[in-house]
């Protein structure tokens, strides 16, 4: 009898242990009550996910203790988010998904805490995987211009940098899986080396984010979020090919990932190649060709107590430069880069660890980035390779989050960076050899006072040291920069359908090495730095109203951004070696404006979606005159017809939209006014199952009327080159999966 009792209790305890820290359940259609196979169940904070089986069942096991957000998403249905609290128990969560009317709230991780959109005190826009893979622009960065308040400075499709509410370059921080990218981003000719493969979505914070991320997040943050790992016991992959008619370009991606008892791995490879694009008048934009290849690898171990992940990203890009010397040499359209092009190589190695100890969570990120930038001239330049410099950066960020109660949580963190720039044998030293070191400490408190009112407040201290040795045309420099940033935000639910957000935040940016020390030829001008520059500080207030009903979403936001020591490059009356001289200066400035958008899904026409949004911005110096690289005000109007099922097609859609850019009559002193323009665009697509294999198709046509125009943020305006004409893009994606 004792032996039988011992066996019984042993089996009972074993079953109980196996049931601990897991969630399972069944997912059905709320109307038909039918099972939904292939639903994505994701815990973003853990990078874990699974999919429901043919009967709608799912299970996630070996989860750590703590409170997490679980998302249930399925194309054609509203996303559902559940908050779970695991304390050594197995939870059963059954979910009934409703056919999509308007997009539900998402879980976002780029804010102060991992929250749903409706719980954040900061509005975070996101672009999901499907939008990333459906091509509108030939470059990945260009696709971000679809977000109201976000624009792109470009020198053709291959050279593009983001603009958030009028701030760009060193004022916007690009994160790759939470790691700050260091790509010599002080110039509009220096794009970030990133691509869209292996991502789940892109999150965009519009407004100061120095409290979380440090120097450079004055205008906002763009965070590229890696896709979740494969479900346990599965191998998943995809083949994705895009073709662009205007550039005769191709973008091909192959990806695969697996999960075997918590050991996870993945790999993606991308080939991207484009000829010189054609303008609206049919003429070729000489030397706008570009070729880019990338490889992404990751591996790691995920256990109940936490996870360790290792990521490696490699990017090699050759980007043609449409500068006057190249225009005289490149007379035929082509794909191969031969003269006047940037030859860029970037390596990024990242180690990300997470430890979960009940109410305490510890995140530790370490990274090493090696970025080599070379500029190739031609046989007519004194030497073929004009620039060759390497930027090496080591980053670390350690943050501990503690849940004091269900309604109160806080984090404390430290962050640092060690960076060195080294010039090689090439004659042009765009910036000198230099060493930079950062250290910071930051903290934030989150309190939910009631179901309707949430408040957050935080503070951060930063210290930066820059050392530049004496060299030809360069005076030795040793500078220390210190700064205190603070932020306070509130989220007030006016009703079950409306919420109001308010934020007041300070941010800063230390002057970069180019702004302090530059003394030489850069592109078509001679640029001179200013060693007396001080920190660029700002204070921004943001107010946003969000209203959502079952058939309508309406959002409006306004901001006022005062910058005490705005750093800018200004032309002078001087010349050096026949080139115009530009100097870095500072002046108090301000930017103000806002965005408004509406999405209507009229009942009972559940197949119709109508969207419209408008963005407005002004950037000016307090002393008079306007700031550079301020985008024109823009209006977007869209009509889409979409069904969950139509005959043999799944999620078919047809979309037509119009983008109208107003004339920009407020240029800076070295810009000219720009005329307004209207672009007509269209797209259609569907998912098909062919002999049991899912295939996704889409066809997108941008600038259907072949309009001849120049966007205000196109730097090709100076050489008389218009933006891209009509472009038809075909996208074919084939996902596959193997259950072991």
C-alpha positions as CSV (number, residue, x, y, z in Angstrom):
1,X,0.0,0.0,0.0
2,X,2.8,2.4,0.9
3,X,4.5,1.7,-2.5
4,X,1.2,2.3,-4.3
5,X,0.7,5.6,-2.5
6,X,4.3,6.6,-3.2
7,X,3.8,5.9,-6.9
8,X,0.5,7.8,-6.9
9,X,1.9,10.9,-5.3
10,X,5.0,10.7,-7.6
11,X,2.9,10.6,-10.7
12,X,0.7,13.4,-9.3
13,X,3.7,15.6,-8.6
14,X,5.2,14.9,-12.0
15,X,2.0,15.9,-13.7
16,X,1.8,19.0,-11.6
17,X,5.4,20.0,-12.4
18,X,4.8,19.4,-16.1
19,X,1.7,21.5,-15.9
20,X,3.4,24.4,-14.2
21,X,4.1,27.7,-16.1
22,X,2.2,26.8,-19.3
23,X,-0.7,28.2,-21.2
24,X,-3.0,26.3,-23.5
25,X,-6.4,26.4,-25.0
26,X,-8.5,26.5,-28.2
27,X,-9.1,29.3,-30.7
28,X,-12.3,29.6,-32.6
29,X,-14.1,32.1,-34.9
30,X,-16.5,34.1,-32.7
31,X,-19.3,33.9,-35.3
32,X,-19.1,30.4,-36.8
33,X,-17.6,28.8,-33.7
34,X,-15.3,26.9,-36.1
35,X,-11.7,26.1,-35.1
36,X,-9.0,28.4,-36.4
37,X,-5.8,26.7,-37.4
38,X,-2.5,28.7,-37.9
39,X,-3.3,31.4,-35.4
40,X,-0.1,33.1,-34.1
41,X,0.3,33.1,-30.3
42,X,3.2,35.3,-29.2
43,X,4.7,36.5,-26.0
44,X,6.8,39.4,-27.3
45,X,8.8,39.9,-24.1
46,X,10.0,36.3,-24.2
47,X,10.4,36.1,-28.0
48,X,8.3,32.9,-27.8
49,X,5.4,31.9,-29.9
50,X,3.5,29.0,-31.4
51,X,0.6,28.4,-33.8
52,X,-2.7,26.7,-33.3
53,X,-3.2,23.2,-34.9
54,X,-5.9,22.1,-37.2
55,X,-8.3,21.8,-34.3
56,X,-7.5,25.3,-33.1
57,X,-5.6,24.0,-30.0
58,X,-2.3,25.5,-28.8
59,X,0.2,25.1,-25.9
60,X,3.2,27.1,-24.7
61,X,5.2,25.3,-22.1
62,X,8.3,25.9,-19.9
63,X,7.4,29.5,-19.3
64,X,9.0,31.6,-16.5
65,X,7.1,33.0,-13.5
66,X,5.8,36.5,-13.9
67,X,3.3,38.7,-15.6
68,X,3.3,38.8,-19.4
69,X,1.1,39.9,-22.4
70,X,0.1,37.2,-24.9
71,X,-1.1,38.2,-28.4
72,X,-3.4,36.1,-30.6
73,X,-3.2,37.3,-34.2
74,X,-4.6,35.9,-37.4
75,X,-4.9,37.6,-40.8
76,X,-8.4,38.9,-41.3
77,X,-9.2,38.9,-37.6
78,X,-8.8,41.4,-34.8
79,X,-5.7,40.9,-32.6
80,X,-6.6,39.9,-29.0
81,X,-4.2,40.6,-26.1
82,X,-4.4,38.8,-22.8
83,X,-2.5,39.6,-19.6
84,X,-1.4,36.5,-17.8
85,X,0.2,35.9,-14.4
86,X,2.1,32.7,-14.1
87,X,3.0,31.6,-10.5
88,X,3.7,28.0,-11.0
89,X,0.4,27.2,-12.6
90,X,-0.9,26.0,-15.9
91,X,-3.5,28.4,-17.4
92,X,-6.2,27.4,-19.9
93,X,-7.1,30.4,-22.1
94,X,-9.7,29.9,-24.8
95,X,-10.1,32.7,-27.3
96,X,-12.8,33.6,-29.8
97,X,-11.4,35.9,-32.6
98,X,-13.7,38.4,-34.3
99,X,-13.4,39.1,-38.0
100,X,-11.3,42.3,-38.4
101,X,-13.2,45.6,-38.5
102,X,-10.4,48.0,-37.5
103,X,-7.0,47.1,-36.2
104,X,-7.0,46.2,-32.5
105,X,-4.4,47.3,-30.0
106,X,-1.0,45.7,-30.3
107,X,1.7,44.8,-27.8
108,X,4.8,47.1,-28.2
109,X,8.2,46.7,-26.6
110,X,10.0,49.9,-27.5
111,X,8.4,52.1,-24.9
112,X,9.3,52.4,-21.2
113,X,7.6,49.1,-20.5
114,X,6.2,46.2,-22.5
115,X,2.5,47.2,-22.8
116,X,-0.5,47.3,-25.1
117,X,-1.0,50.4,-27.2
118,X,-3.9,51.5,-24.9
119,X,-1.7,51.3,-21.8
120,X,1.2,53.3,-23.1
121,X,1.7,56.9,-22.2
122,X,3.7,57.3,-25.5
123,X,2.1,56.5,-28.8
124,X,4.1,54.0,-30.8
125,X,3.4,53.4,-34.4
126,X,4.3,50.0,-36.0
127,X,4.6,48.4,-39.4
128,X,3.9,44.7,-39.3
129,X,5.6,41.9,-41.3
130,X,3.0,41.8,-44.0
131,X,3.4,45.5,-44.7
132,X,7.2,45.1,-44.7
133,X,7.1,42.3,-47.3
134,X,4.6,44.1,-49.7
135,X,6.9,46.4,-51.7
136,X,6.1,50.0,-52.4
137,X,9.6,51.4,-52.2
138,X,12.8,49.7,-53.6
139,X,14.5,50.2,-50.2
140,X,13.5,49.1,-46.8
141,X,13.9,52.5,-45.2
142,X,11.6,54.1,-47.8
143,X,8.7,52.0,-46.6
144,X,8.7,53.9,-43.3
145,X,7.4,57.0,-45.0
146,X,3.9,55.4,-45.0
147,X,3.6,56.4,-41.3
148,X,2.1,59.9,-40.7
149,X,4.8,62.2,-39.3
150,X,7.6,60.1,-40.8
151,X,9.4,61.0,-44.0
152,X,12.6,60.1,-45.8
153,X,15.6,62.1,-47.0
154,X,16.9,60.4,-50.1
155,X,19.5,60.5,-52.8
156,X,17.7,57.9,-54.9
157,X,16.1,54.7,-53.7
158,X,19.4,53.2,-52.3
159,X,20.4,56.2,-50.1
160,X,17.6,57.0,-47.7
161,X,17.5,58.2,-44.1
162,X,14.4,58.6,-41.9
163,X,12.9,61.9,-40.7
164,X,10.6,62.0,-37.7
165,X,8.6,65.2,-37.2
166,X,11.3,67.3,-39.0
167,X,14.3,65.9,-37.2
168,X,16.8,63.5,-38.9
169,X,20.3,62.3,-39.2
170,X,22.0,62.3,-35.7
171,X,18.7,63.4,-34.1
172,X,16.9,60.1,-34.8
173,X,18.1,56.8,-33.3
174,X,17.8,53.6,-35.3
175,X,17.8,50.4,-33.2
176,X,18.4,46.9,-34.6
177,X,16.7,44.6,-32.2
178,X,17.2,47.2,-29.4
179,X,20.8,48.0,-30.3
180,X,21.7,51.5,-31.5
181,X,23.1,51.5,-35.1
182,X,26.3,53.4,-35.6
183,X,26.6,54.1,-39.4
184,X,28.3,57.5,-39.6
185,X,24.7,58.9,-39.6
186,X,25.8,62.6,-39.4
187,X,25.1,63.1,-43.1
188,X,22.1,62.6,-45.4
189,X,24.4,60.6,-47.7
190,X,25.1,58.0,-45.1
191,X,22.1,55.6,-44.8
192,X,21.6,52.9,-42.1
193,X,22.7,49.5,-43.3
194,X,19.5,47.5,-42.4
195,X,17.0,45.4,-44.3
196,X,13.6,44.0,-43.6
197,X,14.3,40.2,-43.5
198,X,13.8,38.3,-40.3
199,X,11.6,41.0,-38.7
200,X,8.2,40.8,-37.0
201,X,7.6,44.5,-37.2
202,X,9.1,48.0,-37.0
203,X,8.1,50.2,-34.0
204,X,8.4,54.0,-34.3
205,X,8.4,56.5,-31.3
206,X,7.7,60.0,-32.5
207,X,9.2,62.4,-30.0
208,X,12.0,62.5,-27.5
209,X,13.2,59.2,-26.2
210,X,16.6,60.1,-24.6
211,X,15.3,58.8,-21.2
212,X,15.3,55.2,-22.6
213,X,18.0,55.3,-25.2
214,X,20.4,58.3,-24.6
215,X,22.0,60.7,-27.0
216,X,20.5,60.9,-30.5
217,X,16.9,60.1,-29.6
218,X,15.9,63.8,-29.7
219,X,13.5,63.4,-32.6
220,X,12.4,59.8,-32.0
221,X,13.4,56.1,-32.3
222,X,12.9,53.5,-35.0
223,X,13.3,49.9,-33.6
224,X,13.5,46.9,-35.8
225,X,12.0,44.0,-33.9
226,X,13.2,40.5,-34.6
227,X,10.7,37.8,-35.4
228,X,9.7,35.3,-32.7
229,X,11.5,32.0,-32.5
230,X,9.9,28.9,-34.2
231,X,7.4,26.9,-32.1
232,X,9.0,24.1,-30.2
233,X,9.6,21.0,-32.3
234,X,9.1,23.0,-35.6
235,X,11.3,24.2,-38.4
236,X,9.8,27.1,-40.4
237,X,11.0,29.1,-43.3
238,X,10.1,31.3,-46.3
239,X,11.2,32.2,-49.8
240,X,10.3,35.8,-50.8
241,X,11.0,37.3,-54.2
242,X,10.2,40.9,-55.3
243,X,10.5,42.4,-58.8
244,X,10.5,46.2,-59.5
245,X,9.7,47.3,-63.0
246,X,11.2,50.8,-62.8
247,X,14.6,49.8,-61.6
248,X,14.5,46.3,-63.2
249,X,15.3,45.4,-59.6
250,X,15.0,42.2,-57.6
251,X,15.0,41.5,-53.9
252,X,15.2,37.9,-52.9
253,X,15.1,36.5,-49.3
254,X,15.5,33.0,-48.0
255,X,14.9,32.4,-44.3
256,X,14.7,29.4,-42.0
257,X,14.4,28.9,-38.2
258,X,14.0,26.1,-35.8
259,X,13.3,25.2,-32.2
260,X,14.4,21.9,-30.6
261,X,13.6,21.7,-26.8
262,X,14.4,25.4,-26.3
263,X,17.5,25.5,-28.5
264,X,16.6,28.0,-31.1
265,X,18.3,29.0,-34.3
266,X,17.6,31.0,-37.5
267,X,19.2,32.3,-40.7
268,X,18.2,34.8,-43.4
269,X,20.0,35.7,-46.6
270,X,19.0,38.7,-48.9
271,X,20.1,39.7,-52.4
272,X,19.0,43.2,-53.5
273,X,20.0,44.6,-56.9
274,X,18.7,47.6,-58.9
275,X,19.5,49.5,-62.1
276,X,19.4,53.3,-62.4
277,X,15.8,54.3,-61.9
278,X,13.6,56.2,-64.5
279,X,12.0,59.5,-63.8
280,X,8.5,60.5,-64.7
281,X,9.7,61.9,-68.1
282,X,11.3,58.5,-69.0
283,X,14.9,59.8,-68.5
284,X,17.4,57.7,-66.5
285,X,18.5,59.0,-63.1
286,X,22.2,58.4,-63.7
287,X,24.2,56.4,-61.2
288,X,21.3,55.8,-58.8
289,X,21.9,52.0,-59.1
290,X,22.6,50.0,-55.9
291,X,23.4,46.5,-54.8
292,X,23.0,45.2,-51.3
293,X,23.5,41.8,-49.8
294,X,22.9,40.7,-46.2
295,X,23.1,37.7,-43.9
296,X,21.4,37.3,-40.5
297,X,22.2,34.4,-38.2
298,X,20.9,33.7,-34.6
299,X,21.1,31.0,-32.1
300,X,20.2,30.7,-28.4
301,X,18.7,28.8,-25.5
302,X,15.4,29.5,-23.9
303,X,14.5,28.1,-20.5
304,X,12.0,28.8,-17.8
305,X,14.4,31.0,-15.9
306,X,15.2,33.1,-18.9
307,X,16.9,33.1,-22.3
308,X,20.3,33.8,-24.0
309,X,20.3,34.8,-27.6
310,X,23.2,35.5,-30.0
311,X,22.6,37.5,-33.2
312,X,25.0,38.3,-36.1
313,X,24.0,40.7,-38.9
314,X,26.2,41.3,-42.0
315,X,25.4,43.9,-44.6
316,X,27.4,44.8,-47.7
317,X,26.1,47.6,-49.9
318,X,27.3,49.4,-53.0
319,X,25.4,52.6,-53.5
320,X,25.7,54.8,-56.6
321,X,26.2,58.5,-56.0
322,X,24.5,61.0,-58.4
323,X,27.1,63.7,-57.9
324,X,28.2,66.0,-60.8
325,X,31.5,64.1,-61.6
326,X,29.4,60.9,-61.9
327,X,26.8,62.5,-64.1
328,X,29.5,63.3,-66.7
329,X,30.8,59.7,-66.7
330,X,27.7,57.5,-66.4
331,X,26.0,57.8,-69.8
332,X,24.4,54.4,-70.0
333,X,21.9,52.7,-67.7
334,X,23.3,49.8,-65.8
335,X,23.4,47.7,-62.6
336,X,27.1,47.3,-61.8
337,X,28.7,50.0,-59.6
338,X,31.9,51.2,-61.4
339,X,32.4,54.9,-60.6
340,X,31.5,57.2,-57.8
341,X,29.8,54.8,-55.3
342,X,29.8,54.1,-51.6
343,X,31.2,50.7,-50.7
344,X,29.9,49.9,-47.2
345,X,30.3,46.9,-44.9
346,X,28.7,46.4,-41.5
347,X,29.1,43.7,-39.0
348,X,26.8,43.6,-35.9
349,X,27.2,40.9,-33.1
350,X,24.7,41.1,-30.3
351,X,24.2,39.0,-27.1
352,X,20.8,39.4,-25.4
353,X,20.0,37.8,-22.1
354,X,16.8,37.8,-20.1
355,X,16.4,36.5,-16.6
356,X,12.9,36.1,-15.0
357,X,12.7,35.8,-11.2
358,X,9.0,36.2,-10.4
359,X,8.3,39.9,-10.0
360,X,11.9,40.8,-11.1
361,X,13.1,40.8,-14.7
362,X,16.7,41.5,-15.8
363,X,17.6,42.3,-19.4
364,X,21.3,42.5,-20.4
365,X,22.3,43.4,-23.9
366,X,25.9,43.6,-25.3
367,X,27.0,44.4,-28.8
368,X,30.0,44.9,-31.1
369,X,29.6,46.7,-34.4
370,X,32.2,47.2,-37.1
371,X,31.3,49.6,-39.8
372,X,33.6,50.3,-42.8
373,X,32.8,53.2,-45.1
374,X,34.7,53.6,-48.4
375,X,34.0,56.0,-51.2
376,X,35.2,55.0,-54.7
377,X,35.8,57.7,-57.2
378,X,36.9,57.2,-60.8
379,X,40.0,57.1,-63.0
380,X,39.8,60.9,-63.1
381,X,40.2,61.4,-59.4
382,X,43.7,61.6,-57.9
383,X,43.2,58.1,-56.4
384,X,40.5,55.6,-56.9
385,X,39.5,55.1,-53.2
386,X,38.9,58.6,-51.8
387,X,37.6,57.6,-48.3
388,X,38.3,54.5,-46.1
389,X,37.5,54.6,-42.4
390,X,36.3,52.1,-39.8
391,X,34.0,52.8,-36.9
392,X,34.1,50.3,-34.1
393,X,31.4,50.4,-31.4
394,X,30.9,48.4,-28.2
395,X,27.5,48.9,-26.5
396,X,26.0,47.6,-23.3
397,X,22.6,48.1,-21.7
398,X,21.5,46.4,-18.4
399,X,18.0,47.0,-17.1
400,X,16.1,45.5,-14.1
401,X,12.3,45.7,-13.9
402,X,10.5,45.1,-10.7
403,X,6.7,44.7,-10.3
404,X,5.9,46.1,-6.8
405,X,2.2,45.2,-7.4
406,X,-0.2,44.7,-10.2
407,X,-0.5,48.5,-10.6
408,X,3.1,49.7,-9.8
409,X,6.4,48.8,-11.5
410,X,9.7,50.5,-12.0
411,X,13.0,49.9,-13.7
412,X,16.6,50.9,-13.1
413,X,19.3,50.6,-15.7
414,X,22.8,51.5,-16.9
415,X,24.0,52.0,-20.4
416,X,27.3,52.7,-22.0
417,X,29.3,52.8,-25.2
418,X,32.9,52.8,-26.3
419,X,33.6,53.9,-29.9
420,X,36.6,54.5,-32.0
421,X,37.0,55.9,-35.6
422,X,40.1,55.0,-37.6
423,X,41.1,56.4,-41.0
424,X,43.1,54.2,-43.3
425,X,45.3,55.0,-46.4
426,X,42.6,56.9,-48.4
427,X,43.4,60.6,-48.6
428,X,40.1,62.2,-47.6
429,X,39.4,62.0,-43.8
430,X,35.8,63.0,-43.6
431,X,36.1,62.8,-39.8
432,X,39.4,62.4,-37.9
433,X,40.6,59.5,-35.8
434,X,38.7,59.7,-32.5
435,X,37.7,58.0,-29.3
436,X,34.3,58.3,-27.7
437,X,33.0,56.9,-24.3
438,X,29.5,57.0,-22.8
439,X,28.1,56.1,-19.4
440,X,24.5,56.7,-18.2
441,X,22.1,55.6,-15.5
442,X,18.3,55.8,-15.9
443,X,15.1,55.0,-14.0
444,X,11.3,55.1,-14.6
445,X,8.3,54.5,-12.4
446,X,4.9,53.4,-13.8
447,X,1.7,53.6,-11.7
448,X,-1.9,52.8,-12.6
449,X,-4.0,54.8,-10.2
450,X,-7.3,53.4,-11.5
451,X,-8.5,51.5,-14.6
452,X,-8.8,54.9,-16.3
453,X,-5.6,56.7,-15.3
454,X,-1.9,55.7,-15.8
455,X,1.1,57.9,-15.0
456,X,4.8,57.4,-15.7
457,X,7.8,59.5,-14.6
458,X,11.6,59.0,-15.0
459,X,15.0,60.6,-15.0
460,X,18.4,59.9,-16.6
461,X,22.0,61.1,-16.3
462,X,24.5,60.8,-19.2
463,X,28.3,61.5,-19.4
464,X,30.2,61.5,-22.6
465,X,33.9,62.0,-23.3
466,X,35.4,62.7,-26.8
467,X,39.1,62.6,-27.5
468,X,40.6,63.6,-30.9
469,X,44.4,63.6,-31.4
470,X,46.1,66.4,-33.2
471,X,46.4,65.7,-37.0
472,X,46.8,67.6,-40.3
473,X,44.2,70.4,-40.3
474,X,42.8,69.1,-37.0
475,X,43.4,70.6,-33.5
476,X,43.5,68.2,-30.6
477,X,40.3,68.0,-28.7
478,X,39.2,66.7,-25.3
479,X,35.6,67.4,-24.3
480,X,33.3,66.2,-21.6
481,X,29.5,66.4,-22.0
482,X,27.0,65.9,-19.2
483,X,23.2,65.9,-19.3
484,X,20.1,65.2,-17.2
485,X,17.0,64.1,-19.0
486,X,13.5,63.7,-17.6
487,X,10.1,62.6,-18.7
488,X,6.5,62.5,-17.4
489,X,3.5,61.1,-19.2
490,X,-0.1,60.3,-18.5
491,X,-2.7,58.1,-20.1
492,X,-6.3,58.9,-19.2
493,X,-9.2,56.8,-20.5
494,X,-12.1,59.2,-21.0
495,X,-14.4,56.4,-21.7
496,X,-14.4,52.8,-22.9
497,X,-13.8,54.2,-26.4
498,X,-11.5,57.2,-25.9
499,X,-8.2,57.9,-24.3
500,X,-6.0,61.0,-23.9
501,X,-2.2,60.9,-23.8
502,X,0.0,63.7,-22.6
503,X,3.8,63.7,-22.4
504,X,6.4,66.3,-21.4
505,X,10.0,65.2,-22.1
506,X,13.4,66.6,-22.3
507,X,16.1,65.1,-24.5
508,X,19.6,65.8,-25.6
509,X,22.2,65.1,-28.2
510,X,25.9,65.7,-27.7
511,X,27.6,67.1,-30.8
512,X,29.1,64.4,-32.9
513,X,32.7,64.1,-34.0
514,X,32.0,65.6,-37.5
515,X,30.2,68.7,-36.0
516,X,33.1,69.3,-33.6
517,X,36.2,68.6,-35.8
518,X,35.3,68.3,-39.5
519,X,37.7,70.2,-41.7
520,X,37.7,69.0,-45.3
521,X,35.8,68.2,-48.5
522,X,32.6,66.3,-48.0
523,X,30.5,65.6,-51.2
524,X,30.4,69.0,-53.1
525,X,31.2,71.3,-50.2
526,X,34.0,72.1,-47.7
527,X,32.7,71.5,-44.2
528,X,34.3,73.0,-41.0
529,X,33.4,71.9,-37.5
530,X,33.1,73.9,-34.4
531,X,34.8,72.8,-31.2
532,X,32.8,75.2,-29.1
533,X,29.5,73.4,-29.7
534,X,27.5,72.5,-26.6
535,X,24.8,69.9,-26.0
536,X,21.7,70.2,-28.1
537,X,18.8,70.1,-25.5
538,X,15.1,70.2,-26.1
539,X,11.8,70.2,-24.3
540,X,8.8,68.7,-26.1
541,X,5.2,68.5,-25.1
542,X,2.8,66.0,-26.8
543,X,-0.9,65.7,-26.6
544,X,-2.9,62.9,-28.3
545,X,-6.5,61.8,-28.5
546,X,-7.4,58.3,-29.5
547,X,-11.0,57.2,-30.2
548,X,-12.0,53.7,-31.2
549,X,-15.3,52.1,-31.8
550,X,-16.1,48.8,-33.5
551,X,-16.2,50.5,-36.9
552,X,-14.1,53.6,-36.5
553,X,-10.7,54.7,-35.3
554,X,-9.8,58.4,-35.0
555,X,-6.5,59.8,-33.8
556,X,-5.2,63.3,-33.5
557,X,-1.9,64.5,-31.9
558,X,-0.1,67.8,-31.5
559,X,3.4,68.6,-30.4
560,X,5.6,71.6,-29.6
561,X,9.4,71.0,-29.6
562,X,11.7,73.8,-28.3
563,X,15.4,73.1,-29.0
564,X,17.8,75.3,-27.0
565,X,21.0,74.8,-29.0
566,X,20.0,73.3,-32.4
567,X,23.1,72.3,-34.3
568,X,23.0,72.8,-38.1
569,X,25.2,73.2,-41.1
570,X,25.2,76.6,-42.6
571,X,26.6,78.0,-45.8
572,X,29.0,80.9,-45.7
573,X,30.4,83.4,-48.3
574,X,33.8,81.7,-48.1
575,X,35.4,79.3,-50.5
576,X,38.1,76.7,-50.1
577,X,39.9,75.1,-53.0
578,X,37.0,76.3,-55.2
579,X,34.3,74.7,-53.0
580,X,31.7,76.6,-51.0
581,X,32.5,76.5,-47.2
582,X,29.8,75.4,-44.7
583,X,30.2,75.7,-41.0
584,X,28.4,74.1,-38.0
585,X,26.5,76.6,-35.9
586,X,24.0,76.5,-33.0
587,X,20.8,78.5,-32.4
588,X,17.6,78.3,-30.5
589,X,14.9,76.7,-32.6
590,X,11.4,75.2,-32.5
591,X,9.3,72.7,-34.3
592,X,5.6,72.3,-34.0
593,X,2.7,70.5,-35.7
594,X,0.8,67.3,-35.5
595,X,-1.0,64.4,-37.2
596,X,-4.6,63.4,-37.6
597,X,-6.0,60.2,-39.0
598,X,-9.3,58.3,-39.3
599,X,-10.1,54.7,-40.3
600,X,-13.7,53.9,-41.1
601,X,-15.2,50.5,-41.6
602,X,-18.9,51.3,-42.4
603,X,-21.5,48.8,-41.3
604,X,-22.8,46.6,-42.8
605,X,-20.3,46.8,-45.6
606,X,-17.7,44.7,-43.8
607,X,-15.5,44.5,-46.9
608,X,-14.8,48.3,-47.2
609,X,-12.1,50.2,-45.4
610,X,-11.6,54.0,-45.8
611,X,-8.6,55.7,-44.3
612,X,-7.3,59.3,-44.3
613,X,-4.4,61.0,-42.5
614,X,-2.8,64.4,-42.5
615,X,0.6,65.6,-41.2
616,X,1.6,69.2,-40.6
617,X,5.0,70.6,-39.4
618,X,6.9,73.8,-39.2
619,X,10.6,74.1,-38.2
620,X,12.1,77.5,-37.6
621,X,14.9,79.4,-35.9
622,X,13.9,81.7,-33.1
623,X,16.1,84.4,-34.6
624,X,14.3,84.0,-38.0
625,X,14.6,81.7,-40.9
626,X,13.7,78.1,-41.3
627,X,15.4,74.8,-40.4
628,X,16.7,72.4,-43.1
629,X,15.2,69.1,-44.2
630,X,11.7,69.9,-43.0
631,X,9.2,67.8,-45.0
632,X,6.2,69.3,-46.8
633,X,2.8,68.8,-45.2
634,X,1.1,65.7,-46.6
635,X,-2.3,64.2,-47.0
636,X,-3.0,60.5,-47.6
637,X,-6.4,59.1,-48.6
638,X,-7.0,55.3,-49.1
639,X,-9.9,53.0,-50.0
640,X,-9.5,49.3,-49.6
641,X,-11.8,46.3,-50.4
642,X,-10.9,43.3,-48.3
643,X,-12.5,39.9,-47.6
644,X,-11.4,37.1,-45.3
645,X,-12.4,34.5,-48.0
646,X,-13.5,34.8,-51.6
647,X,-13.9,31.6,-53.5
648,X,-10.5,29.9,-53.3
649,X,-8.7,33.1,-52.3
650,X,-7.9,33.9,-48.7
651,X,-7.6,37.5,-47.5
652,X,-7.9,39.0,-51.0
653,X,-7.7,42.8,-51.2
654,X,-7.7,45.7,-53.6
655,X,-6.4,49.1,-52.5
656,X,-6.2,52.5,-54.1
657,X,-4.6,55.5,-52.4
658,X,-3.6,59.0,-53.2
659,X,-0.7,60.9,-51.6
660,X,-0.7,64.7,-51.8
661,X,2.3,66.7,-50.8
662,X,1.7,70.4,-50.3
663,X,4.2,73.0,-51.7
664,X,7.1,73.7,-49.3
665,X,7.4,77.5,-49.3
666,X,9.5,77.7,-46.1
667,X,13.0,76.4,-47.1
668,X,16.2,76.9,-45.1
669,X,18.8,79.3,-46.3
670,X,20.6,76.7,-48.5
671,X,17.4,75.1,-49.9
672,X,14.9,76.2,-52.6
673,X,11.1,76.1,-52.5
674,X,9.4,72.9,-53.7
675,X,6.2,72.5,-55.6
676,X,3.4,70.3,-54.4
677,X,2.5,67.0,-56.2
678,X,-0.1,64.3,-56.3
679,X,0.6,60.5,-56.6
680,X,-1.9,57.9,-57.5
681,X,-1.1,54.4,-56.3
682,X,-2.9,51.0,-56.3
683,X,-2.3,47.4,-55.0
684,X,-4.0,44.0,-55.0
685,X,-3.1,40.7,-53.4
686,X,-4.3,37.4,-52.0
687,X,-3.2,34.2,-50.3
688,X,-3.7,31.0,-52.2
689,X,-3.3,27.3,-51.2
690,X,-1.9,25.4,-54.2
691,X,-1.8,21.6,-53.6
692,X,-1.7,22.3,-49.8
693,X,1.2,24.9,-50.1
694,X,0.3,28.4,-49.1
695,X,1.5,31.2,-51.4
696,X,1.1,34.9,-50.9
697,X,0.9,37.3,-53.9
698,X,0.7,41.1,-54.2
699,X,1.0,43.6,-57.0
700,X,1.7,47.2,-56.2
701,X,1.8,50.2,-58.6
702,X,3.2,53.5,-57.3
703,X,3.0,56.8,-59.1
704,X,0.5,55.2,-61.6
705,X,0.2,58.5,-63.6
706,X,4.0,58.8,-64.0
707,X,4.0,62.2,-62.4
708,X,7.1,64.3,-62.8
709,X,8.0,65.7,-59.4
710,X,10.7,66.4,-56.9
711,X,10.1,65.8,-53.2
712,X,11.4,68.5,-50.9
713,X,13.6,66.0,-49.1
714,X,15.3,64.7,-52.3
715,X,18.9,65.8,-52.3
716,X,18.9,65.0,-56.1
717,X,17.1,68.3,-56.5
718,X,20.4,70.1,-56.6
719,X,21.5,68.2,-59.8
720,X,18.1,68.5,-61.5
721,X,17.0,64.8,-61.1
722,X,13.3,64.1,-60.5
723,X,11.9,61.4,-58.2
724,X,11.0,57.9,-59.5
725,X,8.3,57.5,-62.1
726,X,5.8,54.7,-62.4
727,X,6.9,51.5,-60.6
728,X,5.1,48.2,-60.6
729,X,6.3,45.8,-57.9
730,X,5.4,42.1,-57.8
731,X,5.8,40.2,-54.5
732,X,5.7,36.4,-54.1
733,X,6.1,34.8,-50.7
734,X,6.1,31.1,-50.0
735,X,6.2,30.1,-46.3
736,X,6.9,26.5,-45.3
737,X,7.0,24.6,-42.1
738,X,8.1,21.2,-40.8
739,X,6.9,19.6,-37.5
740,X,9.5,17.2,-36.2
